[in-house]
Structure formats: C-alpha cells, structure tokens
Amino acid sequence: MSSESYFRGRRVLITGGLGFIGSNLAHRLVKLGAEVSLLDVLLESNGGTPINIQGIEHRVETIFGDIRDRDLMQRCVSGKDFIFNLAGQVSYKDSLEDPFLDLDISCSGQLNLLQACRLVNPQVKIIFASSRLVYGKPLSLPVPETAATEPLTLYGIHKLTAEKYHLLYWKNFGIRTVILRITNPYGPRQNVKNGKYGIVNWLLQLALSGGTLRLYGEGSQKRDVLFIDDLVDIFLEAALRESANGHVLNAGSGIGIPLKEIAEMAVQAAGRGRIEHVDWPSAEQQMETGDFVADIGTMSKILGITPKTSLPEGLARARDYYLRNQGKIIVGAAMP
Ligand SMILES: NC(=O)c1ccc[n+]([C@@H]2O[C@H](COP(=O)([O-])OP(=O)(O)OC[C@H]3O[C@@H](n4cnc5c(N)ncnc54)[C@H](O)[C@@H]3O)[C@@H](O)[C@H]2O)c1
C-alpha cells in the first residue's frame, strides 16, 4: 500500500515534532490525512521552534513536554499507531560539553518512551532517528549497516545505546521498531542560527548572507547529504512496511560529495558568498570521521525507495525557503 492512502486516519506521535525533521514529517503526515500529535520540550540549545509548524498549527495537537516525564509519556503514547521518535539533539559537540544531558535524554528518555509503550501500548510501531555517527571512522566505503560501530563522540555512543534499547524491546517484548541511521540531512525548517545543526544548510546560510564559508583543510572530506523530503519518504516507508521491523537501516543518499563541492554549490545557489580554507583545529580533527558514504542497498531493498533529489535541486529549494522566511527564522550572522 502507498503512503498516499496508508496514513489517512492513523494516529501518529512525533517526538521532537517542532524540530527540523519532526516538523517536515508533520507537514507531510497532515497532508496524508493522519491525526498528528507533536511532543516537544523546546530546549533552548536545540533546533525546534513553533514557526516550523506554521500553516498546520491548527491541524495538529502540540504537547509541550519532555520524553523523560514518565506519566506524560504514558499518556502520549496511549492509542497511537505510530511514533516517529526524533526527540534529542543533533550536536556531537554539545554531547561533549554537557554529557549528562545527552545521556539523560538519549538514553533515559528513550528508555522511558519504550517502557511507556510496553506498559500501555505494545501494538505501536516506533521509527527511531539514529545517526551515521554510530559508525565512527569508516574502514571502507560505502558503509553498510553491518560495519563496525566505534563512535568517536558521546552523541554516537548514546545513539548506539538507544538503538540497542529499541532492538531489545522488539526482540523481547514484540514492540515493532525500526532504526534509521541518518547521514547529513538538509532543507527547509532546519535551524541555522549556527553551524551545529547541519553542515549543508549552514554553508548555504553563510552564502545567502554574503559571508565566508570556512572549510577545514582542503575540504576534501566526503559527505552523504540527503534532502529532507527524501528523508521523510524513508521514515514513512519504514513505518508502513512490516518487513522493516527490527531492522537497522542507513538513511542516506548513497552518494559522497566533497565538502568543497558542497560549498561551491551553496555559493552558486545563493549567488553570493566566498570560500576560504583554514587549518584544522585539533579538537575537530579528533572527532572527524573522514569520508562518509552510506551503503543504501539494504534500505532501498527493504523500503523500495531510492532518494531522488539532486544536491543543486535541494539547495535551490532550501534557498527559496530561507529567503521566503527571512526575518521569521533565527539565522546566524555571517562570519567576517
Ligand atoms: N539533523 C541531523 O543532521 C541529524 C542526523 C542524524 C540524526 N539526527 C537525529 O534526528 C533527530 C531530530 O533531529 P533534528 O535535526 O530535527 O533536530 P532539531 O534540534 O531540529 O529537533 C529536535 C527536537 O527535539 C526536541 N527535544 C529534545 N529533547 C527533547 C526531550 N527530552 N523531550 C521532547 N523533545 C525534545 C527539541 O526541542 C527539538 O525541537 C534527533 O534525535 C537527532 O539526533 C539528526
């Protein structure tokens, strides 16, 4: 069955629903006729904002709360058909600056959500947003889901732990879960107040404001970048396909593009901005994974889809969104 008809009338909870990925999912699911509830605690340091749901705010239920709240989670998961589980933060740097907050949300919070499902709604299906950073530095490319997991950051370690919780609740308690290891998503509704939310949108934002796009070293490290609409397609297929249950799947484009080329395309899309190469800061080098390209063969086979948006096309759509919403969204200042 296609997602066009499948989600009509389905009761869906999106944790982290005011954030970049969650709100894009919300817009799509509302269009598909789902009954959508959003749960978000709107942490200052994260990317969420109510502006992300402008246009659908009266068609979704918005709950301001925390996945770490036991009573609330039981109420929120009750009666839902699907949970798109995105609550968390995106920055490996933040995970090192405030390790206990990252641990608390990514591990205790996720365990709380799973246990609430076990207690009051074991029939629900959960799609969990993990990250390519669970792999660490790849030994070869492209990286399949079976590759070694040696995270270089606490963020990656905590995501890997949360993955294991989800898989254990599937194996031991029959709660249907799918893990998506997301690469580098970009596109409308990502916070661009600084660079920690996503490299592609950040480079585009710097270019749009006529600033300098600083690349470490040659900028030759490859990234697997994924347009948000393609990522939303992957989430929806993972939800509707029973054959995906219990799987860990890469959610990427399967294409590696050097950062320098991404920056050049951002400058081209914006029609302004300039690129500068600077030395690698040693702290950054320690956490750098090197080239990353996801092997999306298993994901495409199980979900029956392949991402279709080219980088120039995605950048043009992101540019149009940010230009249309100038003044409404929080944007960072251009670097001098
Ligand atoms: N954007 C990326 O590059 C990327 C890559 C891989 C994985 N992910 C994961 O995908 C998920 C969504 O990312 P995003 O880019 O939309 O980030 P985002 O910061 O835009 O959105 C995350 C949302 O989660 C909310 N949140 C955080 N802690 C919460 C809690 N305890 N209870 C309820 N809500 C909470 C935040 O307020 C925010 O609105 C995150 O878990 C992130 O780790 C993101």
The ligand as an SDF file (V2000), in Angstrom:
LIG
                    3D

 44 48  0  0  0  0  0  0  0  0999 V2000
   19.7450   16.7850   11.6480 N   0  0  0  0  0  0  0  0  0  0  0  0
   20.7310   15.8940   11.5660 C   0  0  0  0  0  0  0  0  0  0  0  0
   21.7950   16.1570   10.9870 O   0  0  0  0  0  0  0  0  0  0  0  0
   20.5390   14.5260   12.1680 C   0  0  0  0  0  0  0  0  0  0  0  0
   21.3660   13.4630   11.7390 C   0  0  0  0  0  0  0  0  0  0  0  0
   21.2230   12.2250   12.3600 C   0  0  0  0  0  0  0  0  0  0  0  0
   20.2960   12.0560   13.3660 C   0  0  0  0  0  0  0  0  0  0  0  0
   19.5150   13.0930   13.7570 N   0  0  0  0  0  0  0  0  0  0  0  0
   18.5760   12.8920   14.8600 C   0  0  0  0  0  0  0  0  0  0  0  0
   17.2620   13.1890   14.4210 O   0  0  0  0  0  0  0  0  0  0  0  0
   16.5130   13.7640   15.4920 C   0  0  0  0  0  0  0  0  0  0  0  0
   15.8850   15.0630   15.0330 C   0  0  0  0  0  0  0  0  0  0  0  0
   16.8970   15.9380   14.5920 O   0  0  0  0  0  0  0  0  0  0  0  0
   16.5680   17.3930   14.0340 P   0  0  0  0  0  0  0  0  0  0  0  0
   17.5980   17.7100   13.0330 O   0  0  0  0  0  0  0  0  0  0  0  0
   15.1470   17.5050   13.7050 O   0  0  0  0  0  0  0  0  0  0  0  0
   16.9140   18.2560   15.3290 O   0  0  0  0  0  0  0  0  0  0  0  0
   16.1510   19.5120   15.9510 P   0  0  0  0  0  0  0  0  0  0  0  0
   17.0190   20.0560   17.0170 O   0  0  0  0  0  0  0  0  0  0  0  0
   15.7060   20.4330   14.8640 O   0  0  0  0  0  0  0  0  0  0  0  0
   14.8650   18.8420   16.5780 O   0  0  0  0  0  0  0  0  0  0  0  0
   14.9260   18.0360   17.7240 C   0  0  0  0  0  0  0  0  0  0  0  0
   13.7470   18.4040   18.6030 C   0  0  0  0  0  0  0  0  0  0  0  0
   13.7220   17.5250   19.7320 O   0  0  0  0  0  0  0  0  0  0  0  0
   13.2830   18.2760   20.8380 C   0  0  0  0  0  0  0  0  0  0  0  0
   13.7110   17.6150   22.0750 N   0  0  0  0  0  0  0  0  0  0  0  0
   14.9830   17.4790   22.5400 C   0  0  0  0  0  0  0  0  0  0  0  0
   14.9730   16.8390   23.7110 N   0  0  0  0  0  0  0  0  0  0  0  0
   13.6730   16.5520   23.9870 C   0  0  0  0  0  0  0  0  0  0  0  0
   13.0340   15.9000   25.0680 C   0  0  0  0  0  0  0  0  0  0  0  0
   13.7400   15.4340   26.1100 N   0  0  0  0  0  0  0  0  0  0  0  0
   11.6870   15.7680   25.0420 N   0  0  0  0  0  0  0  0  0  0  0  0
   10.9630   16.2700   23.9990 C   0  0  0  0  0  0  0  0  0  0  0  0
   11.5230   16.9070   22.9470 N   0  0  0  0  0  0  0  0  0  0  0  0
   12.8700   17.0450   22.9480 C   0  0  0  0  0  0  0  0  0  0  0  0
   13.9520   19.6390   20.6520 C   0  0  0  0  0  0  0  0  0  0  0  0
   13.3160   20.6540   21.4030 O   0  0  0  0  0  0  0  0  0  0  0  0
   13.8340   19.8390   19.1450 C   0  0  0  0  0  0  0  0  0  0  0  0
   12.6740   20.5500   18.7880 O   0  0  0  0  0  0  0  0  0  0  0  0
   17.4780   13.9370   16.6630 C   0  0  0  0  0  0  0  0  0  0  0  0
   17.3000   12.8780   17.5660 O   0  0  0  0  0  0  0  0  0  0  0  0
   18.8460   13.8520   16.0150 C   0  0  0  0  0  0  0  0  0  0  0  0
   19.8370   13.3500   16.8780 O   0  0  0  0  0  0  0  0  0  0  0  0
   19.6060   14.3140   13.1710 C   0  0  0  0  0  0  0  0  0  0  0  0
  1  2  1  0
  2  3  2  0
  2  4  1  0
  4  5  1  0
  4 44  2  0
  5  6  2  0
  6  7  1  0
  7  8  2  0
  8  9  1  0
  8 44  1  0
  9 10  1  0
  9 42  1  0
 10 11  1  0
 11 12  1  0
 11 40  1  0
 12 13  1  0
 13 14  1  0
 14 15  2  0
 14 16  1  0
 14 17  1  0
 17 18  1  0
 18 19  2  0
 18 20  1  0
 18 21  1  0
 21 22  1  0
 22 23  1  0
 23 24  1  0
 23 38  1  0
 24 25  1  0
 25 26  1  0
 25 36  1  0
 26 27  1  0
 26 35  1  0
 27 28  2  0
 28 29  1  0
 29 30  1  0
 29 35  2  0
 30 31  1  0
 30 32  2  0
 32 33  1  0
 33 34  2  0
 34 35  1  0
 36 37  1  0
 36 38  1  0
 38 39  1  0
 40 41  1  0
 40 42  1  0
 42 43  1  0
M  CHG  2   8   1  16  -1
M  END
$$$$
